[in-house]
Amino acid sequence: MVLLNLLTLGLWSKLGRLTHYAFDAVLFSAFLAGMKRSTGLTFKTDKVGGDNKEVTKWVEKYLGLGEWVLDQGAAVASTSGWFERTR
Protein backbone atom coordinates (compact mmCIF):
# COMPACT_ATOMS: atom_id res chain seq x y z
CA MET A 1 0.00 0.00 0.00
CA VAL A 2 2.90 2.34 0.76
CA LEU A 3 4.39 1.61 -2.66
CA LEU A 4 1.08 2.40 -4.34
CA ASN A 5 0.88 5.66 -2.41
CA LEU A 6 4.41 6.56 -3.50
CA LEU A 7 3.74 5.70 -7.15
CA THR A 8 0.58 7.80 -7.25
CA LEU A 9 2.20 10.69 -5.36
CA GLY A 10 -0.22 10.43 -2.47
CA LEU A 11 -3.36 10.53 -4.60
CA TRP A 12 -4.46 7.04 -3.49
CA SER A 13 -5.24 8.20 0.06
CA LYS A 14 -6.98 11.30 -1.23
CA LEU A 15 -9.20 9.18 -3.45
CA GLY A 16 -10.53 7.37 -0.37
CA ARG A 17 -11.25 10.66 1.36
CA LEU A 18 -13.01 12.03 -1.73
CA THR A 19 -15.11 8.86 -1.98
CA HIS A 20 -16.06 9.21 1.68
CA TYR A 21 -17.15 12.84 1.22
CA ALA A 22 -19.13 11.97 -1.92
CA PHE A 23 -20.94 9.16 -0.09
CA ASP A 24 -21.76 11.51 2.79
CA ALA A 25 -23.10 14.12 0.37
CA VAL A 26 -25.38 11.56 -1.31
CA LEU A 27 -26.54 10.32 2.09
CA PHE A 28 -27.41 13.87 3.15
CA SER A 29 -29.28 14.44 -0.10
CA ALA A 30 -31.29 11.25 0.51
CA PHE A 31 -32.03 12.48 4.04
CA LEU A 32 -33.40 15.73 2.62
CA ALA A 33 -35.51 13.76 0.12
CA GLY A 34 -36.93 11.63 2.93
CA MET A 35 -37.71 14.73 4.95
CA LYS A 36 -39.49 16.21 1.96
CA ARG A 37 -41.62 13.09 1.49
CA SER A 38 -42.50 12.52 5.11
CA THR A 39 -43.15 16.11 6.20
CA GLY A 40 -43.74 18.04 2.99
CA LEU A 41 -40.96 20.52 3.79
CA THR A 42 -39.00 21.45 0.68
CA PHE A 43 -35.62 23.11 0.26
CA LYS A 44 -35.79 26.55 -1.38
CA THR A 45 -33.24 26.23 -4.16
CA ASP A 46 -33.65 29.84 -5.29
CA LYS A 47 -32.33 31.04 -1.91
CA VAL A 48 -29.01 29.24 -2.47
CA GLY A 49 -28.32 30.44 -5.99
CA GLY A 50 -30.01 33.81 -5.83
CA ASP A 51 -30.01 35.20 -9.36
CA ASN A 52 -27.51 32.61 -10.57
CA LYS A 53 -29.57 30.04 -12.46
CA GLU A 54 -26.57 27.72 -12.88
CA VAL A 55 -26.17 27.23 -9.12
CA THR A 56 -29.92 26.68 -8.74
CA LYS A 57 -29.79 24.03 -11.48
CA TRP A 58 -26.93 22.17 -9.77
CA VAL A 59 -28.67 22.25 -6.38
CA GLU A 60 -31.83 20.85 -7.99
CA LYS A 61 -29.75 18.07 -9.60
CA TYR A 62 -28.16 17.30 -6.23
CA LEU A 63 -31.56 17.07 -4.55
CA GLY A 64 -32.85 14.98 -7.45
CA LEU A 65 -30.01 12.52 -6.81
CA GLY A 66 -31.26 12.12 -3.25
CA GLU A 67 -34.79 11.43 -4.55
CA TRP A 68 -33.40 8.78 -6.91
CA VAL A 69 -31.37 7.13 -4.14
CA LEU A 70 -34.44 7.07 -1.91
CA ASP A 71 -36.54 5.51 -4.70
CA GLN A 72 -33.92 2.86 -5.44
CA GLY A 73 -33.54 2.03 -1.77
CA ALA A 74 -37.31 1.62 -1.42
CA ALA A 75 -37.43 -0.59 -4.52
CA VAL A 76 -34.66 -2.86 -3.22
CA ALA A 77 -36.25 -3.03 0.23
CA SER A 78 -39.66 -3.90 -1.21
CA THR A 79 -38.26 -6.89 -3.12
CA SER A 80 -36.37 -8.30 -0.14
CA GLY A 81 -37.92 -10.53 2.46
CA TRP A 82 -36.68 -8.38 5.31
CA PHE A 83 -39.27 -5.61 4.90
CA GLU A 84 -43.06 -5.58 4.88
CA ARG A 85 -45.37 -2.84 3.61
CA THR A 86 -47.87 -1.94 6.35
CA ARG A 87 -50.01 0.67 4.58
Summary of the structure (lengths in Angstrom):
residues: 87
radius of gyration: 18.2
end to end distance: 50.2
largest distance: 55.3
contacts: 182
relative contact order: 0.10
helix: 77%
strand: 0%
